[in-house]
Structures are given as structure tokens and as C-alpha cells.
Amino acid sequence: MIWIRVLRGHFTPERHFAFEAVAWYWHFVDVVWLCL
């Protein structure tokens, strides 16, 4: 889903919060799995 939005030019250097939020979310999920 994110890749499609990237290809369509939705994200710019100024407008990339959704992309960054998804990256932080998955990093958080990875850390939780490592702790389990």
C-alpha cells in the first residue's frame, strides 16, 4: 500500500508522516516480538 502511494508521488520530503509512522510502528512490533 505504501509503495503504491510512493510511486504515485504522494510522499514528498515535507509530507511523509504516514510513511514514517508506519516505519516506527513496525520497529515497535519487532521490539515487542524480540522481548517475547
LOTOR-413969 format. One line per 8 residues: number of its first residue (from 1); their letters; for each residue x, y, z of N, C-alpha, C. Coordinates in steps of 0.05 Angstrom, whole numbers, plus 5000, padded with zeros to 4 digits. Example, Ala and Ser with C-alpha at 12.3 -4.5 7.8 and 13.67 -1.06 7.14 Angstrom:
2
1 = as = 5264,4886,5156,5246,4910,5156,5264,4934,5156 ~ 5257,4955,5142,5273,4979,5143,5258,5001,5157
//
This chain:
36
1 = miwirvlr = 5016,4976,5000,5000,5000,5000,5017,5025,5000 ~ 5037,5026,5018,5055,5049,5019,5070,5052,4993 ~ 5079,5029,4982,5095,5030,4957,5079,5043,4934 ~ 5053,5036,4933,5036,5048,4912,5034,5078,4915 ~ 5031,5087,4940,5030,5116,4946,5056,5129,4939 ~ 5079,5116,4944,5105,5127,4937,5107,5130,4907 ~ 5099,5110,4892,5100,5111,4863,5083,5133,4851 ~ 5060,5138,4864,5042,5159,4855,5051,5187,4863
9 = ghftperh = 5073,5189,4878,5083,5215,4885,5069,5228,4909 ~ 5055,5211,4925,5041,5222,4948,5060,5233,4969 ~ 5083,5221,4973,5101,5230,4994,5123,5248,4982 ~ 5128,5269,4996,5149,5288,4989,5167,5291,5014 ~ 5190,5304,5011,5207,5308,5034,5193,5323,5057 ~ 5174,5340,5050,5159,5354,5071,5135,5339,5081 ~ 5124,5321,5064,5099,5307,5071,5104,5277,5071 ~ 5113,5267,5093,5119,5238,5095,5112,5227,5122
17 = fafeavaw = 5094,5239,5137,5088,5230,5164,5077,5201,5163 ~ 5059,5195,5145,5047,5168,5145,5068,5147,5140 ~ 5087,5152,5122,5109,5133,5117,5126,5129,5142 ~ 5133,5151,5155,5149,5150,5179,5134,5136,5202 ~ 5108,5141,5205,5092,5129,5226,5091,5098,5222 ~ 5088,5089,5197,5087,5060,5192,5114,5048,5199 ~ 5136,5061,5192,5162,5051,5198,5166,5048,5228 ~ 5159,5069,5243,5161,5068,5273,5144,5046,5284
25 = ywhfvdvv = 5120,5042,5274,5102,5022,5283,5114,4994,5280 ~ 5125,4988,5257,5137,4962,5252,5162,4957,5268 ~ 5177,4979,5273,5200,4976,5291,5191,4969,5319 ~ 5170,4982,5328,5159,4976,5354,5149,4947,5356 ~ 5135,4937,5335,5126,4909,5335,5150,4890,5336 ~ 5171,4896,5321,5195,4879,5322,5207,4878,5350 ~ 5208,4900,5364,5220,4900,5391,5202,4884,5410 ~ 5176,4887,5407,5158,4871,5424,5162,4841,5419
33 = wlcl = 5164,4833,5394,5168,4805,5388,5195,4795,5399 ~ 5215,4812,5398,5241,4804,5410,5239,4800,5440 ~ 5224,4817,5453,5220,4814,5482,5204,4790,5490 ~ 5186,4781,5472,5170,4758,5479,5187,4733,5476
//
